[in-house]
């Protein structure tokens, strides 16, 4: 899956590590970050959903699409959450 973030201050490149830490905090047992990269003013975070999480894949994706924007701290703005297999 993929999350596109914008940091409220500073450049995307300078905030890659804090974006990774924040997404790992939000995901907790639900998944793990596989890559973080800057693209212009955006931060693209890709992550894998934990296969041991006891829900069907479609429910995991739906849950994360609601959970992530609600739980990310205000230093980041969530622009998009997507299941990259479907995009």
CORUR-V512595 format. One record per residue. N is the residue number from 0. PSI is psi as a letter, one per 20 degrees, with the letter a starting at -180 (none if undefined). Layout:
N_PSI + N_PSI
//
This chain:
0_r + 1_q + 2_p + 3_p + 4_q + 5_p + 6_p + 7_i + 8_q + 9_a + 10_q + 11_g + 12_h + 13_i + 14_j + 15_g + 16_g + 17_h + 18_g + 19_g + 20_g + 21_g + 22_h + 23_h + 24_g + 25_g + 26_h + 27_c + 28_i + 29_i + 30_a + 31_q + 32_p + 33_h + 34_q + 35_p + 36_q + 37_p + 38_n + 39_c + 40_j + 41_q + 42_p + 43_o + 44_p + 45_q + 46_q + 47_p + 48_p + 49_o + 50_i + 51_i + 52_p + 53_m + 54_q + 55_q + 56_g + 57_h + 58_h + 59_g + 60_g + 61_g + 62_g + 63_h + 64_h + 65_g + 66_g + 67_g + 68_h + 69_h + 70_i + 71_p + 72_r + 73_i + 74_i + 75_q + 76_p + 77_o + 78_h + 79_q + 80_p + 81_q + 82_o + 83_i + 84_h + 85_i + 86_none
//
